[in-house]
Amino acid sequence: MKVSIRPENKSDYSTISMVNDMAFGQEAEGILIEKLRKNKKFIKELSLVACMGNEIVGHILFFPICIKNKNIEYNALALAPMSVIPELQGLGIGSRLVEKGLAKAKKLGHKSVIVLGHEKYYPKFGFKPTSKYNIKAPFDVNENAFMALELSKDALSHVEGTVEYPKEFSEI
């Protein structure tokens, strides 16, 4: 199975929405992506698609967020959402998207990534519960599912606070 990973382009938009909607069984993620694209902080190089031939079969998005502690803000990325069409889940496509996305984020100079995801899936990429770093979610969540990854050594060693997501995340 040959899968290639590349940045999205405009002609991919509707397919990306469809892939996310299929993977999550609802339209919320597709709508979220459309809204985030309109945010001036959107980073086109961090919205990646997985393709088999000319078919898009997966998508991942990394979006700038901040971790806030009183008047201090620390920059980070949110990994959200990540999707693979249901028929192809479990074949490693999601892992390839995560690996390529993390490598691209690091290459672009980003220092850390936060994810709310499956507690048994993301640790294989080095994600650890945010409680290890004194980072809190802005909402109630299973603490083992809210995780962080340092893309550079000790990037989160002096960071503590609450993650602040862009308004688009709460609009859906």
Backbone as JSON, one array per atom type, in Angstrom:
{
  "sequence": "MKVSIRPENKSDYSTISMVNDMAFGQEAEGILIEKLRKNKKFIKELSLVACMGNEIVGHILFFPICIKNKNIEYNALALAPMSVIPELQGLGIGSRLVEKGLAKAKKLGHKSVIVLGHEKYYPKFGFKPTSKYNIKAPFDVNENAFMALELSKDALSHVEGTVEYPKEFSEI",
  "N": [[0.84, -1.18, 0.0], [0.84, 2.0, -1.08], [1.31, 5.09, 0.25], [1.21, 8.55, 0.13], [2.23, 11.63, 1.61], [1.28, 14.97, 1.75], [1.14, 18.63, 1.72], [-2.07, 20.22, 2.04], [-4.13, 21.49, -0.68], [-6.1, 24.03, -2.31], [-8.01, 22.7, -3.91], [-8.48, 20.43, -2.47], [-10.16, 20.89, -0.34], [-13.03, 20.25, 0.0], [-12.97, 17.46, -0.04], [-11.31, 16.91, 2.14], [-12.96, 17.78, 4.23], [-15.02, 15.9, 3.94], [-13.63, 13.46, 4.45], [-12.9, 13.84, 7.15], [-15.46, 14.09, 8.29], [-16.51, 11.53, 7.76], [-14.71, 9.94, 9.23], [-15.15, 10.78, 11.87], [-17.85, 10.5, 12.1], [-19.63, 12.6, 12.05], [-20.36, 16.09, 11.26], [-18.86, 18.04, 12.5], [-15.98, 18.22, 12.68], [-15.18, 18.71, 10.03], [-16.37, 21.2, 9.62], [-15.01, 22.65, 11.58], [-12.37, 22.66, 10.54], [-12.77, 24.14, 8.18], [-13.43, 26.62, 9.31], [-11.08, 27.19, 10.76], [-9.24, 27.52, 8.69], [-9.81, 30.06, 7.84], [-8.83, 31.64, 9.82], [-6.31, 33.93, 10.67], [-4.0, 32.84, 11.75], [-3.68, 30.34, 10.72], [-1.68, 27.75, 9.38], [-0.68, 26.79, 6.42], [1.18, 24.8, 5.63], [0.99, 22.98, 7.65], [-1.3, 21.55, 7.44], [-2.02, 18.61, 6.42], [-2.41, 16.04, 3.93], [-3.11, 12.57, 3.41], [-2.51, 10.45, 0.76], [-3.63, 7.92, -1.46], [-2.65, 7.0, -4.43], [-4.43, 9.19, -6.38], [-6.36, 9.69, -4.55], [-7.58, 11.16, -1.6], [-7.13, 9.97, 1.59], [-6.76, 10.47, 4.21], [-6.19, 12.96, 6.8], [-4.5, 15.58, 8.57], [-4.2, 18.15, 10.98], [-2.36, 20.81, 12.34], [-2.49, 23.38, 14.63], [-1.81, 26.72, 15.7], [-1.73, 27.45, 19.16], [-2.04, 28.75, 22.52], [-0.49, 28.55, 25.74], [-1.52, 29.63, 28.73], [-0.58, 31.47, 31.58], [-1.51, 33.41, 33.98], [-0.27, 36.48, 33.17], [1.51, 35.55, 31.33], [2.27, 34.06, 28.24], [2.7, 31.09, 26.4], [3.74, 29.73, 23.38], [2.4, 27.1, 21.37], [1.45, 24.15, 19.52], [-1.69, 22.77, 18.5], [-2.68, 19.5, 17.9], [-5.07, 18.72, 15.9], [-7.91, 18.37, 13.92], [-7.25, 14.79, 13.43], [-7.59, 12.43, 10.94], [-8.63, 9.39, 9.31], [-10.09, 7.66, 6.62], [-12.75, 5.46, 7.5], [-12.61, 2.73, 6.46], [-9.92, 2.31, 6.07], [-8.63, 2.61, 8.43], [-6.3, 1.74, 11.0], [-4.23, 0.78, 9.49], [-1.86, 2.11, 9.54], [-1.8, 4.6, 8.35], [-2.66, 6.89, 9.74], [-0.58, 7.05, 11.63], [1.57, 7.64, 9.94], [0.76, 10.18, 9.08], [0.84, 11.6, 11.53], [3.59, 11.36, 12.2], [4.87, 12.63, 9.96], [3.68, 15.15, 10.16], [4.56, 16.04, 12.71], [7.31, 16.13, 12.23], [7.41, 18.11, 10.26], [6.38, 20.3, 11.69], [8.37, 20.63, 13.61], [10.54, 21.24, 11.94], [9.67, 23.7, 11.02], [10.13, 25.19, 13.23], [8.56, 25.02, 15.52], [7.95, 24.33, 18.98], [6.48, 22.67, 20.72], [3.66, 20.37, 21.08], [0.21, 19.92, 21.65], [-2.3, 17.54, 22.37], [-5.61, 16.28, 22.38], [-6.57, 13.22, 22.73], [-6.65, 9.67, 21.9], [-5.57, 7.84, 24.61], [-3.99, 5.59, 24.44], [-2.94, 5.61, 21.94], [-1.44, 8.0, 21.14], [0.88, 8.13, 22.89], [2.87, 6.5, 21.69], [4.18, 8.14, 19.98], [5.57, 9.73, 21.59], [4.09, 11.45, 23.16], [3.0, 12.69, 26.32], [1.0, 12.72, 29.34], [-0.37, 15.94, 30.01], [-0.3, 16.77, 32.61], [2.16, 16.13, 33.63], [3.65, 18.26, 32.92], [2.51, 20.38, 34.22], [0.42, 21.54, 32.82], [-2.8, 22.48, 31.96], [-6.08, 21.52, 30.8], [-8.62, 23.52, 29.23], [-11.11, 22.7, 29.89], [-13.18, 20.1, 31.34], [-11.63, 16.97, 31.27], [-10.44, 13.66, 30.61], [-7.49, 13.13, 32.19], [-5.41, 11.55, 31.19], [-5.85, 11.54, 28.5], [-5.28, 14.02, 27.59], [-2.6, 15.37, 26.24], [0.93, 16.15, 25.84], [3.76, 17.0, 23.77], [7.17, 17.47, 23.51], [8.91, 19.12, 21.06], [11.38, 20.11, 20.92], [14.24, 19.84, 23.03], [13.46, 20.02, 26.43], [11.44, 21.9, 26.02], [9.03, 22.36, 27.33], [9.71, 22.56, 29.95], [9.71, 24.81, 31.63], [7.2, 25.71, 31.39], [3.93, 26.38, 32.38], [0.41, 26.3, 32.94], [-2.81, 27.05, 31.49], [-4.22, 25.63, 28.61], [-5.15, 27.52, 25.81], [-7.47, 27.54, 23.43], [-8.2, 28.59, 20.03], [-11.12, 30.54, 19.26], [-12.65, 29.2, 17.34], [-12.64, 26.48, 17.94], [-14.48, 26.21, 19.98], [-16.8, 26.94, 18.8], [-18.08, 24.95, 17.45]],
  "CA": [[0.0, 0.0, 0.0], [1.65, 3.2, -1.21], [0.64, 6.29, 0.75], [2.05, 9.74, 0.13], [1.75, 12.71, 2.48], [1.6, 16.28, 1.19], [0.28, 19.71, 2.22], [-3.33, 20.39, 1.34], [-4.28, 22.62, -1.57], [-7.51, 24.48, -2.36], [-8.91, 21.71, -4.53], [-8.68, 19.34, -1.51], [-10.98, 21.32, 0.8], [-14.28, 19.5, 0.22], [-12.62, 16.06, 0.26], [-10.81, 16.9, 3.52], [-14.15, 17.84, 5.1], [-15.7, 14.61, 3.84], [-12.82, 12.45, 5.15], [-13.06, 14.08, 8.59], [-16.85, 13.77, 8.66], [-16.64, 10.07, 7.75], [-13.92, 9.37, 10.31], [-15.73, 11.11, 13.17], [-19.28, 10.2, 12.08], [-20.38, 13.84, 12.21], [-19.83, 17.16, 10.43], [-18.2, 19.05, 13.31], [-14.56, 18.39, 12.36], [-15.1, 19.36, 8.73], [-16.71, 22.61, 9.84], [-13.9, 23.24, 12.34], [-11.26, 22.88, 9.62], [-13.14, 25.26, 7.31], [-13.34, 27.86, 10.11], [-9.67, 27.45, 11.09], [-8.56, 28.02, 7.49], [-10.08, 31.5, 7.73], [-8.12, 32.31, 10.9], [-5.02, 34.41, 10.15], [-2.91, 32.03, 12.29], [-3.63, 29.06, 10.0], [-0.4, 27.47, 8.73], [-1.01, 25.87, 5.32], [2.12, 23.67, 5.59], [0.69, 22.05, 8.74], [-2.55, 20.85, 7.13], [-1.48, 17.59, 5.51], [-3.3, 14.96, 3.5], [-2.55, 11.28, 3.03], [-3.11, 10.05, -0.52], [-3.35, 6.65, -2.13], [-2.86, 7.46, -5.8], [-4.97, 10.55, -6.37], [-7.43, 9.74, -3.56], [-7.25, 11.57, -0.24], [-7.66, 8.96, 2.51], [-6.53, 10.93, 5.58], [-5.87, 14.38, 6.98], [-4.08, 16.01, 9.9], [-4.04, 19.6, 11.09], [-1.71, 21.36, 13.52], [-2.91, 24.79, 14.66], [-1.21, 27.46, 16.82], [-2.48, 27.73, 20.38], [-1.13, 29.23, 23.56], [-0.66, 28.07, 27.11], [-1.55, 30.89, 29.45], [-0.43, 31.47, 33.03], [-1.66, 34.83, 34.33], [0.07, 37.38, 32.05], [2.54, 34.93, 30.49], [1.76, 33.15, 27.22], [3.66, 30.22, 25.75], [3.21, 29.24, 22.1], [2.42, 25.66, 21.12], [0.52, 23.74, 18.46], [-2.68, 21.74, 18.81], [-2.87, 18.5, 16.86], [-6.52, 18.51, 15.88], [-8.15, 16.93, 14.07], [-6.52, 13.84, 12.59], [-8.6, 11.47, 10.5], [-8.41, 8.45, 8.21], [-11.4, 7.1, 6.3], [-12.96, 4.27, 8.34], [-12.21, 1.46, 5.85], [-8.46, 2.19, 6.04], [-8.06, 2.82, 9.76], [-5.55, 0.6, 11.53], [-3.21, 0.34, 8.53], [-0.66, 2.93, 9.68], [-1.91, 5.89, 7.66], [-2.68, 7.93, 10.78], [0.77, 7.16, 12.18], [2.39, 8.37, 8.95], [0.35, 11.59, 9.14], [1.36, 12.18, 12.77], [5.05, 11.46, 12.09], [5.21, 13.67, 8.98], [3.25, 16.42, 10.7], [5.47, 16.43, 13.79], [8.6, 16.49, 11.62], [7.23, 19.4, 9.59], [6.23, 21.32, 12.75], [9.71, 20.84, 14.18], [11.32, 21.91, 10.9], [9.2, 25.09, 10.96], [10.57, 25.87, 14.44], [7.63, 24.9, 16.65], [8.63, 23.68, 20.1], [5.66, 21.67, 21.43], [2.35, 20.04, 20.53], [-0.79, 19.44, 22.59], [-3.35, 16.77, 21.71], [-6.65, 15.6, 23.15], [-6.76, 12.05, 21.88], [-6.65, 8.35, 22.51], [-4.45, 7.72, 25.54], [-3.14, 4.45, 24.08], [-2.42, 5.83, 20.59], [-0.45, 9.07, 21.01], [2.17, 7.92, 23.58], [3.88, 5.88, 20.84], [4.9, 9.22, 19.3], [6.27, 10.49, 22.63], [3.18, 12.3, 23.94], [2.82, 12.35, 27.73], [-0.07, 13.53, 29.93], [0.05, 17.33, 30.26], [-0.11, 16.96, 34.05], [3.61, 16.03, 33.84], [4.22, 19.58, 32.65], [1.67, 21.39, 34.88], [-0.42, 22.16, 31.81], [-4.19, 22.06, 32.18], [-7.06, 21.73, 29.74], [-9.59, 24.57, 29.57], [-12.4, 22.04, 30.12], [-13.02, 18.8, 32.0], [-11.18, 15.95, 30.34], [-9.63, 12.59, 31.18], [-6.13, 13.69, 32.17], [-4.51, 10.72, 30.38], [-6.14, 11.79, 27.09], [-4.8, 15.37, 27.26], [-1.17, 15.07, 26.22], [1.87, 17.11, 25.25], [5.0, 16.48, 23.22], [8.22, 18.47, 23.3], [9.6, 18.94, 19.78], [12.78, 20.43, 21.2], [14.59, 19.44, 24.39], [13.01, 20.84, 27.56], [10.58, 22.99, 25.55], [7.94, 22.59, 28.27], [10.21, 22.44, 31.32], [9.37, 26.0, 32.42], [5.86, 26.13, 30.98], [2.76, 25.88, 33.12], [-0.76, 27.12, 32.7], [-3.99, 26.45, 30.87], [-4.25, 25.74, 27.15], [-6.18, 28.4, 25.28], [-7.74, 27.24, 22.03], [-8.88, 29.67, 19.31], [-12.59, 30.51, 19.4], [-13.24, 28.26, 16.4], [-12.79, 25.18, 18.58], [-15.68, 26.19, 20.83], [-17.97, 27.32, 17.99], [-18.72, 23.8, 16.81]],
  "C": [[0.89, 1.24, 0.0], [0.83, 4.42, -0.8], [1.63, 7.44, 0.7], [1.4, 10.81, 1.0], [2.21, 14.02, 1.86], [0.74, 17.35, 1.85], [-1.01, 19.78, 1.41], [-3.21, 21.51, 0.3], [-5.78, 22.91, -1.7], [-8.46, 23.43, -2.93], [-9.2, 20.53, -3.6], [-9.76, 19.64, -0.47], [-12.23, 20.46, 1.03], [-13.99, 18.04, 0.56], [-12.1, 15.94, 1.69], [-11.98, 16.93, 4.5], [-14.86, 16.49, 5.11], [-14.95, 13.51, 4.59], [-12.97, 12.6, 6.66], [-14.47, 13.72, 9.07], [-17.07, 12.26, 8.73], [-15.92, 9.46, 8.96], [-14.55, 9.6, 11.67], [-17.24, 10.86, 13.23], [-20.16, 11.42, 12.34], [-19.71, 14.93, 11.39], [-18.98, 18.17, 11.2], [-16.74, 19.29, 12.91], [-14.37, 19.06, 11.01], [-15.38, 20.84, 8.83], [-15.58, 23.32, 10.57], [-12.73, 23.57, 11.4], [-11.55, 24.07, 8.71], [-13.0, 26.59, 8.06], [-11.88, 28.2, 10.42], [-8.88, 27.98, 9.9], [-8.72, 29.53, 7.34], [-9.38, 32.32, 8.81], [-6.73, 32.71, 10.39], [-3.82, 33.61, 10.68], [-2.76, 30.67, 11.61], [-2.3, 28.92, 9.26], [-0.64, 26.38, 7.68], [-0.11, 24.63, 5.32], [1.85, 22.64, 6.68], [-0.72, 21.46, 8.63], [-2.18, 19.87, 6.02], [-2.53, 16.55, 5.14], [-2.49, 13.72, 3.18], [-3.27, 10.84, 1.77], [-2.69, 8.65, -0.92], [-3.67, 6.92, -3.6], [-3.32, 8.91, -5.75], [-6.06, 10.74, -5.31], [-6.93, 10.17, -2.2], [-7.93, 10.58, 0.72], [-7.47, 9.36, 3.97], [-6.13, 12.39, 5.61], [-5.4, 14.61, 8.41], [-3.88, 17.51, 9.87], [-3.34, 19.93, 12.41], [-2.03, 22.85, 13.5], [-2.29, 25.49, 15.87], [-2.2, 27.71, 17.96], [-1.52, 28.38, 21.37], [-1.48, 28.57, 24.89], [-0.48, 29.31, 27.96], [-1.44, 30.68, 30.96], [-0.38, 32.93, 33.46], [-1.33, 35.69, 33.11], [1.11, 36.79, 31.1], [1.87, 33.97, 29.51], [2.9, 32.39, 26.59], [3.01, 29.7, 24.47], [3.37, 27.72, 22.01], [1.54, 25.4, 19.9], [-0.48, 22.76, 19.04], [-2.69, 20.78, 17.63], [-4.36, 18.19, 16.88], [-7.12, 19.12, 14.62], [-7.19, 16.1, 13.22], [-7.54, 12.76, 12.21], [-8.1, 10.6, 9.36], [-9.78, 7.84, 7.91], [-11.55, 5.74, 7.0], [-12.44, 2.96, 7.75], [-10.7, 1.23, 5.9], [-7.81, 2.45, 7.4], [-7.36, 1.56, 10.24], [-4.46, 0.09, 10.61], [-1.94, 1.19, 8.58], [-0.71, 4.29, 9.0], [-1.91, 7.04, 8.66], [-1.3, 8.13, 11.39], [1.69, 7.92, 11.23], [2.05, 9.85, 8.97], [0.93, 12.27, 10.38], [2.87, 12.38, 12.65], [5.48, 12.57, 11.14], [4.85, 15.05, 9.52], [4.16, 16.93, 11.81], [6.82, 16.86, 13.23], [8.51, 17.85, 10.95], [7.12, 20.53, 10.62], [7.59, 21.65, 13.36], [10.58, 21.61, 13.2], [10.95, 23.39, 10.8], [9.52, 25.87, 12.24], [9.61, 25.81, 15.62], [8.26, 24.02, 17.72], [7.83, 22.58, 20.79], [4.29, 21.52, 20.79], [1.48, 19.5, 21.65], [-1.84, 18.66, 21.81], [-4.34, 16.27, 22.76], [-7.01, 14.4, 22.29], [-6.69, 10.76, 22.65], [-5.38, 8.13, 23.33], [-3.54, 6.53, 25.25], [-2.48, 4.64, 22.71], [-1.25, 6.82, 20.56], [0.85, 8.87, 21.79], [3.24, 7.27, 22.71], [4.68, 6.91, 20.04], [5.67, 10.09, 20.31], [5.38, 11.41, 23.45], [3.05, 11.76, 25.36], [1.68, 13.19, 28.3], [0.45, 14.93, 30.29], [0.27, 17.59, 31.74], [1.38, 16.86, 34.41], [4.28, 17.4, 33.7], [3.45, 20.71, 33.36], [0.87, 22.21, 33.87], [-1.82, 21.59, 31.96], [-5.03, 22.31, 30.93], [-8.03, 22.83, 30.18], [-10.99, 24.02, 29.87], [-12.14, 20.71, 30.83], [-12.68, 17.73, 30.97], [-10.41, 14.88, 31.12], [-8.17, 13.02, 31.08], [-5.15, 12.85, 31.36], [-4.73, 10.93, 28.88], [-5.68, 13.17, 26.64], [-3.29, 15.33, 27.4], [-0.36, 16.16, 25.53], [3.11, 16.38, 24.75], [5.96, 17.65, 23.04], [8.91, 18.16, 21.97], [11.07, 19.33, 19.89], [13.02, 20.17, 22.69], [14.16, 20.48, 25.41], [12.12, 22.01, 27.16], [9.47, 23.33, 26.53], [8.41, 22.6, 29.72], [9.86, 23.64, 32.21], [7.97, 26.52, 32.09], [4.84, 25.55, 31.94], [1.62, 26.83, 32.87], [-1.87, 26.32, 32.06], [-3.95, 26.69, 29.36], [-5.41, 26.63, 26.75], [-6.31, 28.1, 23.78], [-8.38, 28.44, 21.35], [-10.39, 29.47, 19.4], [-13.26, 29.5, 18.49], [-13.48, 26.88, 17.02], [-14.06, 25.1, 19.42], [-16.95, 26.56, 20.05], [-18.68, 26.13, 17.36], [-19.35, 22.88, 17.82]]
}
